[in-house]
Amino acid sequence: MPTKKRSEQEQQPKYRAIADYLREGILNGTFPEGRPVPSEDKLAELFKVTRPTVRQGIAELRASGLVEVMAGRGAFVRSLHSRPSLTRPRGVRRTAEGQYVDADGISWTDAEPPTATRTDAPLALAELLRIPPGEPMFTYDVLQTADAGRLRQLHRTYVPFSVLAGTKYEETAPPPAPALYAALAGLGHELTFAEHVRTRMPLPDQAKALHLGEGMPVFQLLRVATGNNSRPLALEELHLPGSDLDLVYDLRP
């Protein structure tokens, strides 16, 4: 058996051997929480490999949540108790001018004009909006940035056609959120909001747009805006980088 085990280790890729070495050190406490793992140069020398191979091994640990990579500083053992670098309060508030803004106070800039399309409601969204599957919706897509491009999010707005029937927006499309909410309030709706939050792995185009590293998940936020008679009126879909981000909700009795 020992001979067979050595043979299997020799056959496995070098990057995986690096990942196994670091993983074992993290789990047995050789590399403590919050401390850096050996540098790329040290690992390259130890395993007689190139630095790209080392990065591939570290990427495996990053994907499994054991390490985090800090630009210019290297890879660190992830601590379960460390504070994230960004905290975003969640919620919607209305300004004195009647505009609706996010509670986090971040000023987002559209990287390009929103793409407006007509889409048919898939089953999952139809259930949230309480409309028949396949009902047509106005849909807006845009990549947004803030803090000189350091922060990025993908923002999509859905508005069912049936919500706008008999209003001035039946023939002229309404604006995307958040300006959409002032438009809906102008139609006489008293708005309330609820958010559904989940994590998942991004699609390739989402990872590229958000500048996500390999194995990094995203937060998917679905915000449903409800109007009079508890009728869902619109839905926002946000995709946010899931690393080093804390979402805070103010829950009041």
C-alpha positions in Angstrom: 0.0 0.0 0.0 2.7 2.6 0.8 4.3 1.9 -2.6 1.0 2.4 -4.3 0.3 5.6 -2.4 3.7 7.0 -3.4 3.0 6.1 -7.0 -0.3 7.9 -7.0 1.3 11.0 -5.5 3.9 11.0 -8.2 1.2 10.7 -10.9 -0.9 13.6 -9.6 -0.4 17.1 -11.1 2.1 19.3 -9.3 -0.5 22.0 -8.6 -2.6 19.4 -6.8 0.3 18.4 -4.7 0.8 22.0 -3.7 -2.9 22.3 -2.8 -2.8 19.1 -0.7 0.3 20.4 1.1 -1.2 23.8 1.9 -4.6 22.2 2.8 -3.0 19.8 5.3 -1.0 22.7 6.9 -4.1 24.8 7.2 -6.1 22.0 8.8 -3.4 20.9 11.3 -2.6 24.5 12.3 0.8 24.8 10.7 -0.6 27.8 8.8 -2.9 29.6 11.3 -6.0 31.6 10.5 -5.4 35.1 9.2 -1.7 34.4 8.5 0.0 34.2 5.1 0.8 30.8 3.5 4.3 30.4 2.0 5.0 32.8 -0.8 4.8 31.8 -4.5 8.6 31.9 -4.7 9.0 29.5 -1.7 6.4 27.1 -3.0 7.9 27.2 -6.5 11.3 26.4 -5.1 10.0 23.6 -2.8 8.0 21.8 -5.5 10.4 22.7 -8.4 7.6 24.2 -10.4 6.8 27.6 -12.0 4.8 30.3 -10.3 1.8 29.8 -12.6 1.6 26.2 -11.3 1.8 27.5 -7.7 -1.1 29.9 -8.5 -3.2 27.0 -9.8 -2.7 25.1 -6.6 -3.6 28.2 -4.5 -6.7 28.7 -6.7 -7.9 25.2 -5.6 -7.8 26.3 -2.0 -9.4 29.7 -2.8 -12.3 27.8 -4.5 -12.8 25.7 -1.4 -12.8 28.8 0.8 -9.6 28.0 2.7 -7.6 31.0 1.6 -8.1 34.5 0.3 -5.8 36.4 -2.0 -5.0 40.0 -1.3 -3.6 42.0 -4.2 0.0 42.8 -3.6 0.2 40.9 -0.3 -0.3 37.2 -1.3 -2.5 34.4 -0.1 -3.8 34.3 3.5 -5.6 31.6 5.5 -9.2 32.6 5.7 -10.4 33.4 9.2 -13.9 32.7 10.1 -13.9 35.7 12.4 -12.3 38.3 10.2 -14.4 41.3 9.2 -15.1 41.8 5.5 -13.5 44.8 3.7 -17.0 46.0 2.5 -20.2 46.2 4.4 -23.4 47.1 2.5 -26.6 48.0 4.4 -29.5 46.7 2.5 -32.9 48.4 2.1 -34.6 51.2 0.2 -35.4 54.7 1.4 -37.3 57.6 -0.1 -35.7 61.0 -0.3 -37.5 64.3 0.4 -37.7 64.8 -3.3 -39.6 61.5 -3.7 -36.8 59.5 -5.2 -36.0 56.0 -4.1 -32.4 55.2 -3.2 -30.5 52.2 -1.7 -29.7 52.3 2.0 -26.0 51.7 1.3 -25.6 55.2 -0.1 -23.3 54.0 -2.9 -23.4 56.1 -6.0 -23.4 53.7 -8.9 -22.5 54.6 -12.5 -23.8 52.7 -15.5 -20.8 51.4 -17.4 -22.9 51.8 -20.6 -26.6 52.6 -21.3 -29.0 49.9 -20.0 -29.9 47.3 -22.6 -33.7 47.2 -22.9 -35.4 44.0 -24.1 -38.7 42.2 -24.0 -38.5 38.9 -22.3 -41.0 36.2 -21.2 -41.3 35.5 -17.5 -39.6 32.2 -16.6 -41.4 30.0 -14.0 -39.2 31.1 -11.0 -39.7 34.8 -11.6 -43.3 34.4 -12.5 -44.0 32.9 -9.1 -42.3 35.8 -7.3 -44.2 38.3 -9.4 -47.5 36.3 -9.3 -48.0 36.4 -13.0 -48.5 33.5 -15.5 -45.2 31.9 -16.8 -44.4 33.4 -20.2 -46.0 36.8 -19.6 -44.0 39.5 -21.4 -41.9 41.8 -19.3 -39.8 44.9 -19.9 -36.2 44.0 -19.0 -33.2 46.2 -18.5 -29.6 45.0 -18.1 -26.6 47.1 -17.1 -23.2 46.7 -15.5 -22.7 49.3 -12.8 -19.5 50.5 -11.1 -18.5 52.6 -8.1 -15.4 53.8 -6.3 -13.4 54.3 -9.5 -14.4 50.9 -10.8 -13.3 48.9 -7.6 -17.0 48.0 -6.9 -19.0 46.3 -9.6 -22.5 44.8 -9.8 -24.8 43.4 -12.5 -28.2 45.0 -12.4 -31.4 43.8 -14.1 -34.9 45.2 -13.8 -38.1 43.3 -14.7 -41.5 45.0 -15.1 -44.5 42.8 -16.3 -46.6 44.3 -19.1 -49.7 43.6 -17.1 -48.6 46.0 -14.3 -48.5 48.9 -16.8 -51.7 48.1 -18.6 -54.0 51.1 -18.7 -51.2 53.5 -17.5 -49.1 56.1 -19.4 -46.4 53.4 -19.6 -48.5 51.0 -21.6 -47.0 52.4 -24.9 -43.9 54.1 -23.6 -41.5 51.9 -21.5 -40.9 53.0 -17.9 -37.4 53.7 -16.7 -35.3 51.0 -15.0 -35.0 50.9 -11.2 -34.5 52.9 -9.0 -36.2 55.6 -11.1 -38.9 53.0 -11.8 -40.1 53.2 -8.2 -40.8 57.0 -8.4 -42.7 56.3 -11.6 -44.8 53.5 -9.9 -45.4 55.8 -6.9 -46.6 58.4 -9.3 -49.2 56.0 -10.5 -50.6 55.9 -6.9 -48.8 52.9 -5.5 -47.6 52.7 -1.9 -44.4 50.6 -2.3 -42.9 48.0 0.0 -39.9 45.8 -0.7 -38.6 42.3 0.1 -35.3 40.7 -0.9 -34.4 37.1 -1.5 -30.7 36.4 -1.2 -28.8 33.3 -2.3 -25.2 32.5 -3.3 -24.2 30.5 -6.4 -21.3 30.2 -8.8 -21.4 32.8 -11.6 -21.8 32.1 -15.3 -18.6 32.7 -17.3 -19.8 36.1 -18.7 -20.8 37.2 -15.2 -17.4 36.3 -13.7 -15.7 38.2 -16.5 -17.9 41.3 -16.0 -17.4 41.3 -12.3 -13.7 40.6 -12.4 -14.1 37.5 -10.3 -11.2 35.1 -9.6 -11.5 31.4 -10.2 -13.9 29.7 -7.8 -15.4 32.9 -6.4 -19.2 32.9 -5.9 -21.7 35.7 -6.3 -24.6 37.0 -4.2 -27.8 36.9 -6.2 -30.3 39.4 -4.8 -33.9 39.4 -6.0 -35.8 42.5 -4.8 -39.5 42.4 -5.2 -41.4 45.8 -5.2 -45.0 45.4 -4.0 -47.7 48.0 -4.5 -51.3 48.4 -3.5 -53.3 45.3 -2.5 -50.0 43.4 -2.0 -49.5 43.1 -5.7 -45.9 42.6 -6.9 -45.1 45.3 -9.5 -41.4 44.8 -10.4 -38.3 42.8 -9.6 -34.7 43.8 -9.5 -32.0 41.2 -9.9 -28.5 42.0 -8.6 -25.3 40.0 -8.9 -22.5 41.0 -6.5 -19.1 39.5 -5.9 -19.5 37.1 -3.0 -16.0 37.5 -1.5 -15.2 39.9 1.4 -18.7 41.4 1.4 -21.1 41.7 4.3 -24.8 42.4 3.6 -26.6 44.0 6.6 -30.3 44.2 7.0 -32.0 46.5 9.6 -34.8 44.3 11.0 -37.3 46.3 13.1 -40.3 44.9 15.0 
